Amino acid sequence: PYLLLLLHILLIQDTWQRKRIQLVLKGGPDRDTLLDIIARNKTHQQRRSYHCMKCLTNLLSACPLAHEIFFEDSDNKFRWEGAVTWLGIQLEKRPGYHSNSPVKLG
């Protein structure tokens, strides 16, 4: 529920939207990005990483500004591809899951 609330707050189109998105996607002093949370938790708290991936995917799909800000940093593309690969491996481990189309936004 917190990530859904975060997503809705990030999608509010006002003069502060860019700053909110930058804080979540680029971090700040002592503040992790969503990609940092995904990377840190994918070993022991896969569910948290999955929900962060879902939030990030929804944000990048719904908001062109977020997509622009996210992919301004070339390191994000590399880290995003790693996160998508991790997610694909996790989903393949689930019984009954078959996919031929990985998520690509970049």
Long-range contacts (C-beta under 8 A, 24 or more apart in sequence): 3-51, 3-52, 3-54, 3-55, 4-55, 6-55, 7-55, 7-58, 7-59, 10-59, 10-63, 10-66, 11-59, 11-62, 11-63, 17-65, 18-65, 18-69, 21-59, 21-63, 21-65, 21-66, 21-69, 22-69, 24-59, 25-66, 25-69, 25-70, 25-76, 26-69, 26-73, 35-76, 35-79, 35-80, 35-83, 38-83, 38-86, 39-79, 39-82, 39-83, 42-83, 42-86, 46-90, 49-83, 49-86, 50-87, 50-90, 53-83, 53-84, 53-87, 57-103, 57-105, 60-105, 61-105, 67-105, 71-106, 77-106, 80-105, 80-106, 81-106
